[in-house]
């Protein structure tokens, strides 16, 4: 396993998530089937198998992004760890006050923010793929 391979794969995953957000779609993991509806049992089992929704917060795309940003010096690794800690704190605060934030912002604003974040994710994914392909060609030479 090489860093260019992680960059390419992670970039594709991040791009796909960004594309879904830009198009306004939610994945099945983010919005499982309604209780009693078709697929409700499968959705419940998926949630049970994914303890505390860790794959949603720190899935393969997140791991690949962190590896991409941390590649290099010890300073970059320390910066990545510090940013990860800050993101954990922000996530915790938003989880605790999620309903208040949603009601304050409103559904329209949240949709606009989601689409903008999707565009940013797609750009990050594209950049990771470009860096990965460039790195793979340098690795081959």
VENCOR-V852128 format. One record per helix or strand of 3 or more residues. SS is the DSSP state (~ for helix, > for strand). FROM is the first residue (numbers start at 0). LEN is the number of residues. If there is no record, write none. Layout:
# VENCOR-V852128
SS_FROM_LEN, SS_FROM_LEN
This chain:
# VENCOR-V852128
~_2_20, ~_39_10, ~_50_7, ~_59_11, ~_73_23, ~_97_8, ~_106_34
